[in-house]
Amino acid sequence: MTNVNKIKTTRNIDSDIEKMWEVIDEYLPANYTQEVIRKIPLVKPSNVRMVKRNRKGKIAIIRAMYDVAVETKKLLNP
């Protein structure tokens, strides 16, 4: 038997994160820090604000901001 290498499709993670930032920029509500802290309880509000301001940081915080933005988008566009 021969080993056949499976061709894996690669994902451009940077473009995925950029797409997340587009949604965050458009739909993240004003009270986003408290919403993100509900999703990630151990994070400080200042860390959440720094990630948004610098547009880089822990992916868990970016993902939580994205989730909050998607929830807001669903509320605004039923």
C-alpha positions as CSV (number, residue, x, y, z in Angstrom):
1,M,0.0,0.0,0.0
2,T,1.2,3.5,-0.7
3,N,0.7,6.5,1.5
4,V,-1.1,9.2,-0.3
5,N,-0.6,12.7,1.1
6,K,-3.9,14.4,1.5
7,I,-4.0,17.9,0.1
8,K,-5.1,20.3,2.8
9,T,-6.6,23.6,2.0
10,T,-4.9,26.4,3.7
11,R,-6.7,29.3,5.3
12,N,-5.4,32.8,5.5
13,I,-5.9,33.5,9.1
14,D,-5.0,37.2,8.7
15,S,-7.9,37.7,6.3
16,D,-10.2,35.9,8.6
17,I,-9.3,38.2,11.4
18,E,-9.7,41.3,9.1
19,K,-13.2,40.1,8.3
20,M,-13.9,39.8,12.0
21,W,-12.6,43.4,12.6
22,E,-15.0,44.6,9.8
23,V,-18.0,43.2,11.7
24,I,-16.6,44.5,15.0
25,D,-16.1,48.0,13.7
26,E,-19.6,48.2,12.3
27,Y,-21.7,46.4,14.9
28,L,-19.9,46.5,18.3
29,P,-22.2,48.3,20.7
30,A,-21.1,51.1,23.0
31,N,-21.3,48.9,26.1
32,Y,-19.1,46.2,24.6
33,T,-16.7,45.8,27.5
34,Q,-19.3,44.4,29.8
35,E,-20.6,42.1,27.2
36,V,-17.1,40.8,26.4
37,I,-16.5,40.3,30.1
38,R,-19.6,38.2,30.4
39,K,-18.1,35.9,27.8
40,I,-14.6,35.9,29.2
41,P,-15.0,36.5,33.0
42,L,-11.3,36.7,33.9
43,V,-10.4,39.5,31.5
44,K,-10.1,43.2,32.7
45,P,-12.1,46.0,31.0
46,S,-8.8,47.8,30.2
47,N,-7.5,44.8,28.3
48,V,-10.6,44.6,26.2
49,R,-10.4,48.3,25.4
50,M,-6.7,48.0,24.5
51,V,-7.3,45.1,22.1
52,K,-10.0,47.1,20.3
53,R,-7.8,50.3,20.2
54,N,-4.7,48.6,19.0
55,R,-6.5,46.0,16.8
56,K,-4.3,43.3,18.1
57,G,-4.0,41.1,21.1
58,K,-5.5,37.9,22.5
59,I,-7.6,36.1,19.9
60,A,-10.0,35.0,22.6
61,I,-10.8,38.7,23.3
62,I,-11.1,39.4,19.5
63,R,-13.4,36.4,19.1
64,A,-15.6,37.5,22.1
65,M,-15.9,41.0,20.6
66,Y,-16.8,39.4,17.3
67,D,-19.5,37.3,19.0
68,V,-21.0,40.4,20.7
69,A,-21.0,42.2,17.3
70,V,-22.7,39.4,15.6
71,E,-25.4,39.2,18.3
72,T,-25.9,43.0,17.9
73,K,-26.1,42.6,14.1
74,K,-28.8,39.9,14.5
75,L,-30.8,42.2,16.8
76,L,-30.6,45.1,14.4
77,N,-31.2,43.0,11.2
78,P,-33.8,40.3,12.1
